């Protein structure tokens, strides 16, 4: 019985080691690493700021999430408030707050270190920054603006 158990465990661990070795051989692209950093940043920001009131507005910070569409990557920043305040004008106003708080140039440099300045300039223009207003009582009621 011990011999069988020892052989079984050895076979199990050797299979796992093989998969780990295979994973180690699969390279991650700089894009993958930057996207992962952006996702971590997004989760951390949501955890730290959720529910914080946005000064001089009727909105609270709701969350951030990473978005990927049309071969572009970006950050969606959501704010929650009463439905009567969900207007395109309010969205545009909060988008200014979003772009001041999350400048794409800074995001590019933090997520993808060691690029040259020309690439940072190009990358920051390619990153999307979307602002979303969410009804506090009905989360499916939203207004978006920015780099949609």
PyMOL commands that set and color helices and strands:
alter all, ss='L'
color gray80, all
select helices_A, chain A and resi 2-25+30-49+83-85+88-101+104-111+117-126
alter helices_A, ss='H'
color red, helices_A
select strands_A, chain A and resi 60-69+72-81+128-135+142-146
alter strands_A, ss='S'
color yellow, strands_A
deselect
rebuild
show_as cartoon
